[in-house]
Amino acid sequence: MSYSNLPLARRAASPSSVSAVPLHFSATCFIGTLVADLAYWLTAELTWANFSDWLLVSGLLLSLIAGVAIAIDLLRGAITMTSAISWLYIAGLGLAFILSVLNALVHSRDGWTSVVPTGLALSAATFIAIVISAICSPRVRSGHRQERL
């Protein structure tokens, strides 16, 4: 009896994503940056600005690791670039990274202007880019599996 016709066998044969973990951790850091920026805006407590800086740098470092992992996923076929949603997913991730780099430059200033208003706006824009990519992610990562079934 051949097991090659079973859908489960085909699903198990498709490569899994190595970029999911670093992407989730970097997204968590960027969302934490938004929360810390909001807390600084509401309280003017400098500790929140410092938390925001650390979360932003951690998110950027994890994003670099995720970028390498995404390149590996593309080479292995775990992510396909055959649809507009795939391109929107990659563009959203790239936009989130670029906005976070700009946000890090803004956060390097001193005092209130390191967060309010530009840093807070960049953190919110990064959050929106992450949400757009998160909405596209299941379609990008499972699209090649549905075609094979």
C-alpha positions in Angstrom: 0.0 0.0 0.0 1.3 3.4 -1.0 1.1 6.2 1.5 2.0 8.9 -1.0 -1.6 9.6 -1.8 -2.5 10.6 1.7 -2.9 14.3 2.3 -1.3 14.1 5.7 1.8 12.6 4.2 2.0 15.4 1.7 1.6 18.0 4.4 4.4 16.5 6.5 6.7 16.5 3.4 6.4 20.2 2.9 9.1 22.3 4.6 8.3 24.2 7.8 9.1 27.8 8.4 12.3 28.7 10.3 11.4 32.4 10.4 8.3 32.2 12.5 10.0 32.3 15.9 12.3 35.3 15.4 9.5 37.2 13.6 7.1 36.7 16.5 9.8 37.8 19.1 10.7 40.9 17.1 7.0 41.8 16.6 6.5 41.4 20.4 9.4 43.8 21.0 8.0 46.4 18.6 4.6 46.2 20.1 6.2 46.5 23.5 7.9 49.6 22.2 4.5 51.1 21.3 3.2 50.3 24.8 6.2 51.8 26.5 5.9 54.9 24.3 2.3 55.3 25.3 3.2 54.9 29.0 5.9 57.5 28.6 3.5 59.9 26.9 0.9 59.4 29.7 3.3 59.6 32.7 6.5 61.4 31.5 8.5 58.9 33.5 11.9 58.5 31.9 12.1 54.8 32.7 9.5 54.1 30.1 11.6 55.9 27.4 14.5 53.6 28.5 12.3 50.5 28.3 11.2 51.6 24.8 14.8 52.0 23.7 15.8 48.6 24.8 12.7 47.0 23.3 13.4 48.8 20.0 17.0 47.6 19.8 16.1 44.1 20.7 13.4 44.1 18.1 15.8 45.3 15.5 18.4 42.7 16.3 15.8 39.9 16.2 14.5 41.4 12.9 17.9 40.9 11.4 17.9 37.3 12.4 14.3 37.0 11.0 15.5 38.5 7.7 18.1 35.8 7.4 15.5 33.2 8.3 13.0 34.5 5.7 15.7 34.2 3.1 16.3 30.6 4.1 12.5 30.0 4.0 12.4 31.5 0.5 15.2 29.2 -0.7 13.6 26.1 0.9 10.2 26.9 -0.5 8.5 27.4 2.9 7.4 30.8 1.7 6.3 31.3 -1.9 6.2 34.6 -3.8 3.6 33.7 -6.4 0.8 36.0 -5.3 0.2 39.6 -4.5 -0.5 38.7 -0.8 3.1 37.3 -0.6 4.5 40.5 -1.8 2.3 42.5 0.6 3.6 40.2 3.4 7.2 40.9 2.6 6.6 44.6 2.0 4.9 44.9 5.4 7.8 43.2 7.1 10.3 45.5 5.3 8.2 48.6 6.1 8.1 47.6 9.8 11.9 47.2 9.8 12.5 50.5 8.1 10.1 52.4 10.4 11.8 50.8 13.4 15.2 51.9 12.2 13.9 55.4 11.8 12.2 55.1 15.2 15.6 54.1 16.8 17.1 57.3 15.3 14.3 59.4 16.8 14.6 57.6 20.2 18.3 58.5 20.3 17.3 62.1 21.1 17.1 63.3 24.7 14.1 63.8 26.8 10.5 64.3 25.8 11.2 64.7 22.1 12.7 61.2 22.0 9.3 59.7 22.1 6.6 62.4 21.7 5.2 62.9 19.0 7.5 61.4 16.3 8.6 58.3 18.2 5.1 57.5 19.2 3.8 57.9 15.6 6.5 55.7 14.2 5.8 53.0 16.8 2.1 53.1 15.9 2.9 52.9 12.1 5.2 50.0 12.8 2.4 48.3 14.7 0.1 48.8 11.7 2.7 47.3 9.3 3.0 44.3 11.7 -0.7 43.8 11.8 -0.9 43.8 8.0 1.9 41.3 7.7 0.3 39.1 10.4 -3.0 39.1 8.4 -1.2 38.0 5.2 1.1 35.4 6.9 -1.2 32.4 7.1 -2.0 32.7 3.4 1.7 33.0 2.4 2.9 30.2 4.6 0.2 27.7 3.7 -0.4 28.6 0.1 2.0 26.1 -1.3 0.6 23.3 0.8 -2.9 23.9 -0.6 -1.7 23.8 -4.2 -0.1 20.4 -3.6 -3.2 18.8 -2.1 
